Amino acid sequence: AEQAAAKKAVASVSSPPFEVIAQLAYCEIELVNLPEASELLARLDREYRNIRQDIRIALRCRFEIAQGHYSNALALSEQIKEKNTIFYKTIRYDALRGELLKSVLKDNVRDVYQNELSKLEGELVGFSAEQFLERCSYSLAYY
């Protein structure tokens, strides 16, 4: 439903607001419609180059995670300025978890990643996916 509403909003005007395109990109990433998400991310970068950089980077991180490119997501997440947000922490958590499960890592790198993951698990305990999505929608609309 949210995806359909965002698609309709993007299609209804020639220059939709940043928040509408970002919300649709997020929906497409979550639904693993990656070609559509890629086009929307490129549009955000093209049309809103200097606006809401952290949100654009976070969406790119989510895109990389959806593709299984966890190391790319980790590297990109370092560019996010606001590192105390739930968005940053969940991106780091998901990317670290994927990297630890799917990649061959040196022991010292694995230890650093495992330590950060454990710390994030403690910080994110009790925080549900629904709360994250609710905050994400709110953030995109009011950030």
Residue, then its C-alpha position, 0 to 999 in steps of 0.5 A: a500500500e505504501q509503495a503504491a501511494a508513493k508511486k502514485a505521488v511520484a507519477s502525479v507531479s513533474s518534480p516530486p519532493f525529495e521525501v516522496i522519491a526517497q520513500l518510494a526508493y525505500c519501499e522498492i529496496e525493501l521489496v527487493n525491486l532493485p532496478e527500480a530502486s537504483e533508478l530512484l537513487a540515481r534520481l535523488d542524487r541527480e535532482y537533490r545532490n546537496i540535500r539530506q545527504d545522510i538519508r541518501i547515503a542510508l538508502r544507498c547502504r540499504f540498497e547495498i545490503a539488499q544486494g548482499h554487498y555488505s562491505n560496500a554498505l559498511a564503507l558507505s555507512e562511514q560517510i553518514k554524519e549522524k552516527n547516533t541515530i537508529f537508522y545508522k545503527t540498524i544499517r551497521y548491524d545489518a551490514l556487519r551481520g551479513e559480512l560476518l555470515k557471508s565473508v571470509l575475514k581476517d581474525n582481527v577484522r572478524d573480532v572488531y566486527q563481532n565486537e561492534l555487532s555485540k554492542l549494537e545488539g545491546e543498543l537495539v534490543g527491544f526495538s522492533a521492525e515496525q518501530f523502525l519503519e514508523r520512524c523511517s516514514y516520519s524521518l523522510a517526511y519531516y527530516 
